[in-house]
Amino acid sequence: MSLEEYKYGTTFPGVIERIVDKSEPAWLEPLHAKENAPNILSIVLDDTGFV
């Protein structure tokens, strides 16, 4: 997920109310992987101090 920045001078597209239930977020829909994309998680542990 990337951070969306609004250009200077543009209005906030969401709604901010005193109660969360009445507020509306301004972020975009999350990106999804393409159809049939592999589900891979890679974890790299570097310089962990093990001898």
HELIX and SHEET records of a PDB file:
HELIX    1   1 VAL A   20  LYS A   22  5                                   3    
END                                                                             
